[in-house]
Amino acid sequence: MVSVGLISTLIMMLFLKAPVIVAMGTSVAVGCWLGDLPLYLIAQGIIDGSMSWSLLSIFFFMMAGNIMGVCGVADQIFSFANACVGHWPGGLAHVNCLCSMVFAGISGAAAADCAALGPIEIKSMTDKGYDLRYSTGITLASSMVGPIIPPSVFFIMFGVVTNTSIAKLFIAGIVPGVVISLALMLVCARISIRRPDIFPRGSYTPMKERWRIFKKSVWSLLAPVIIVIGMTSGSVSPTEAGVVAVLYSLLLGVIYRTLKWNALWNAVRDSMIMAASSLILFGFASTMSYILTMEMLPTKLATLILSLTQNKYLVLFLIDLLLLVLGCFMSASSAMILLTPILLPLMEKLGVSTIQLGVLMCFALTIGIATPPVGMGLYILADITHQKIEEVFEGFMPFFPALVVMLIVLTLVPQISTWLPNLLMP
């Protein structure tokens, strides 16, 4: 009865378009009332849920990404990627994918990718005669690797909720992120060959010029390398890696002489706001998880599903579908914090690796950034390009099947997610 009342309240509040934090807080209060639990559990849950050393890394990685975004790092990455693959069929579309891979190793968020790289990439593409809608579409699609390639804010959240090694989750995202980017590049090449008017071929950059650009942008390219090597070697924890990323981003601002006090303050302020909202969500989710666990909902759900089917892959595909649908109506971070405690017991009974579950949840929910009505990426790029939401979504649609196919591949082949962390951190 308590679980039904709590979940019904949550669904009703979300249906009424209440902010997720308000919906979760109200549903937790209803759960406490129905379960005859003291309301101070909510305050205690907020304190206990946010008192995690690992959660501090969310703020640091957000701040590092925001600082690098205002320090011209995106311009350096774009110049280097253009020099490397700009002459391929659909040149700047491939540059777009490569930039997102590199910038993902700095920002850890798809929205940051859209906001920082979007204006540079789309302007460069349209100036070279690329179709505006398709240029916006590939920018949105390539941003999907942002939360998968380390450092990832979503992996930090998942690791804290499931008590999984965050360093292992970070490493697990490298191969899937690269594979997803390669799949998008194949789609770009196909579009370029069939419709060169949409994605024309760029000009070749001589090796001497490439070397000059590389020397200028090498400091930006080193950022994700330093973070990953530091954690895999055990030299730093994820939180310490976040601090290193912030210090390195400040160093880049000094090296490129692009750091301004106003921009720095805005970056810090935005990071504080985003991190604070995540911590409050964690607090409510902690109390909600306690109530649902006390009611044995996760165990009952696992028993019910396993009584219907023992097929691991069928259950995983149903979960993928659930995550894709929820991603249309909830932010990825909210859905991950809410669903992870419920799905984890089921996955453990099916023998699914926690690492694979983290990658699948991260990717499936990230696709929601491009799907209305909540898709943040749609609104960011519509604002940047002065297009309607429908036009941005139309440009994204040719790339959507490739993302769904990659989600299916990651579901069927868990080794894509688990091989590298098992190799580097056995």
Residue pairs with C-beta under 8 A, 6 or more apart in sequence:
1 34
2 31
2 34
2 35
2 291
2 295
3 31
3 291
3 292
3 295
3 297
5 30
5 31
5 34
6 27
6 28
6 30
6 31
6 34
6 288
6 291
6 292
7 27
9 23
9 26
9 27
9 30
9 31
10 23
10 24
10 26
10 27
10 338
13 22
13 23
13 26
13 27
14 20
14 23
14 329
14 330
18 26
20 281
20 330
20 331
20 334
21 277
21 280
21 281
21 284
24 281
24 284
24 285
24 288
24 334
24 338
25 42
25 284
27 288
28 42
28 45
28 284
28 287
28 288
28 291
29 39
29 42
31 37
31 287
31 288
31 291
32 38
32 39
32 41
32 42
32 287
32 291
35 291
35 294
35 295
37 291
41 287
41 290
42 283
42 284
42 287
44 287
45 283
45 284
45 286
45 287
45 288
45 290
46 280
46 283
46 284
46 286
46 287
47 283
48 283
48 286
49 279
49 282
49 283
49 284
49 285
49 286
49 287
50 279
50 280
50 282
50 283
52 160
52 282
53 237
53 239
54 156
54 159
54 160
54 166
54 237
54 238
54 239
55 156
55 160
55 278
55 279
55 282
56 239
56 242
57 151
57 156
57 166
57 238
57 239
57 241
57 242
58 153
58 156
58 157
58 242
58 275
58 278
58 279
59 242
59 271
59 272
59 275
60 239
60 242
60 243
60 245
60 246
61 107
61 108
61 151
61 153
61 156
61 242
61 245
62 108
62 109
62 112
62 153
62 270
62 271
62 274
62 275
63 246
63 249
63 267
63 268
63 271
64 106
64 107
64 242
64 245
64 246
64 248
64 249
65 106
65 107
65 108
65 109
65 112
65 116
65 249
66 112
66 266
66 267
66 268
66 270
66 271
67 246
67 249
67 250
67 253
67 259
67 264
67 267
68 74
68 106
68 107
68 116
68 220
68 223
68 249
68 252
69 107
69 112
69 115
69 116
69 267
70 253
70 258
70 259
70 260
70 263
70 264
70 266
70 267
71 249
71 252
71 253
71 256
71 258
71 259
71 263
72 256
72 258
73 103
73 106
73 220
73 223
73 249
73 252
73 256
74 99
74 103
74 116
74 117
74 120
75 120
76 216
76 217
76 219
76 220
76 221
76 256
77 99
77 102
77 103
77 117
77 217
77 220
77 221
78 95
78 99
78 117
78 120
78 121
78 124
79 213
79 216
79 217
80 102
80 213
80 214
80 217
80 220
80 221
81 94
81 95
81 98
81 99
81 102
82 91
82 92
82 95
82 124
82 202
82 205
83 205
83 209
83 210
83 213
83 214
84 95
84 98
84 205
84 210
85 91
85 94
85 95
85 98
86 92
86 94
86 95
86 202
86 203
86 205
87 201
87 202
87 203
87 204
87 205
88 94
88 189
88 201
88 202
89 189
89 192
89 193
89 196
89 199
89 201
90 188
90 189
90 191
90 192
90 199
90 200
90 201
91 199
91 200
91 201
91 202
91 203
92 121
92 124
92 125
92 128
92 130
92 135
92 199
92 202
93 125
93 130
93 134
93 135
93 138
93 185
93 188
93 191
93 192
93 199
94 185
94 188
94 189
95 121
95 124
95 202
96 117
96 121
96 125
96 135
96 138
96 139
96 142
96 188
97 138
97 142
97 181
97 184
97 185
97 188
98 181
99 117
99 121
99 142
100 113
100 117
100 142
100 143
100 145
100 146
100 181
101 145
101 149
101 177
101 178
101 181
102 220
102 221
102 224
103 112
103 113
103 116
103 117
103 146
104 113
104 145
104 146
104 147
104 148
104 149
104 177
104 224
105 149
105 150
105 151
105 223
105 224
105 225
105 227
105 228
106 220
106 223
106 224
106 245
106 249
107 113
107 116
107 146
108 146
108 147
108 150
108 151
108 152
108 153
109 146
109 147
109 153
110 143
110 144
110 146
110 147
110 366
110 369
110 376
110 377
111 143
111 146
111 369
111 376
111 377
111 380
112 146
113 142
113 143
113 146
114 139
114 140
114 143
114 369
114 376
114 377
114 380
114 381
114 384
115 380
115 384
117 139
117 143
118 136
118 139
118 143
118 380
118 381
118 384
119 384
121 135
121 139
122 132
122 135
122 136
122 139
122 381
122 384
122 385
125 135
126 132
126 135
128 200
128 202
129 197
129 200
130 198
130 199
130 200
131 197
131 198
131 199
131 395
132 385
132 387
132 395
133 387
133 391
133 392
133 394
133 395
134 191
134 198
134 199
134 395
134 398
135 395
136 381
136 385
136 387
136 391
136 392
136 395
136 396
137 392
137 394
137 395
137 396
137 397
137 398
137 399
138 184
138 188
138 395
138 399
139 381
140 369
140 370
140 377
140 378
140 381
140 392
140 395
140 396
140 399
141 184
141 370
141 396
141 399
141 400
141 402
141 403
142 181
142 184
143 369
143 377
144 180
144 363
144 366
144 367
144 369
144 370
144 403
145 177
145 180
145 181
146 152
146 366
147 153
147 154
147 155
147 332
147 362
147 366
148 173
148 176
148 177
148 180
148 359
148 362
148 363
148 366
149 173
149 174
149 177
149 178
149 224
150 170
150 171
150 173
150 174
150 224
150 227
150 228
150 231
151 170
151 227
151 238
151 241
151 242
151 245
152 169
152 170
152 173
152 362
153 278
153 333
154 332
154 333
154 336
154 361
154 362
154 365
154 366
155 166
155 169
155 170
155 172
155 173
155 358
155 362
156 166
156 238
157 278
157 282
157 333
157 336
157 337
158 164
158 169
158 336
158 340
158 358
158 361
158 362
159 165
159 166
159 169
159 238
159 358
160 166
160 282
161 285
161 289
161 336
161 337
161 340
161 341
162 340
162 344
162 354
162 358
164 354
164 355
164 358
165 425
166 238
167 231
167 232
167 237
167 238
167 425
168 355
168 421
168 425
169 355
169 358
169 359
169 421
170 228
170 231
170 238
171 228
171 231
171 232
171 420
171 421
171 424
171 425
172 355
172 356
172 358
172 359
172 417
172 418
172 420
172 421
173 359
173 362
173 417
174 228
174 420
175 416
175 417
175 419
175 420
176 359
176 363
176 406
176 410
176 416
176 417
179 406
179 409
179 416
180 363
180 403
180 406
183 402
183 403
183 405
183 406
184 399
184 402
184 403
186 402
187 398
187 399
187 402
188 199
191 198
191 199
191 398
192 198
192 199
192 200
192 201
205 213
214 221
219 251
219 252
219 255
219 256
220 252
223 245
223 248
223 249
223 252
226 244
226 245
226 248
227 241
227 244
227 245
229 235
230 236
230 240
230 241
230 244
231 237
231 238
231 241
232 424
232 425
236 244
250 259
253 259
253 264
278 333
281 333
281 334
281 337
282 337
285 337
285 338
285 341
288 338
289 341
292 298
292 341
292 342
293 341
297 342
298 341
298 342
298 343
298 344
298 345
298 346
299 345
301 342
301 345
301 346
302 345
302 346
302 349
305 315
305 346
306 346
306 349
306 350
309 315
312 350
312 351
312 352
313 411
313 412
315 346
315 350
316 350
316 352
316 360
316 411
317 408
317 411
319 343
319 360
320 360
320 364
320 407
320 408
320 411
323 335
323 339
323 360
323 361
323 364
323 365
324 364
324 367
324 368
324 371
324 404
324 407
326 335
326 339
326 365
326 368
327 335
327 364
327 365
327 366
327 367
327 368
327 369
327 371
327 374
328 368
328 371
328 372
328 373
328 374
328 375
329 373
329 374
330 338
330 368
330 374
331 368
331 374
331 376
332 362
332 365
332 366
332 368
332 369
335 365
335 368
336 361
336 362
336 365
339 361
340 361
343 357
343 361
344 354
344 357
347 354
347 357
348 354
352 414
353 414
353 417
353 418
355 417
355 418
355 421
356 410
356 414
356 417
356 418
359 410
359 417
360 407
360 410
360 411
360 417
363 406
363 407
363 410
364 407
367 400
367 403
367 404
367 407
368 374
368 375
369 375
369 376
369 377
369 378
370 377
370 378
370 393
370 396
370 400
371 378
371 393
372 378
372 389
372 393
375 393
378 389
378 392
378 393
378 396
379 389
381 387
381 392
382 388
382 389
382 391
382 392
385 392
409 416
410 416
410 417
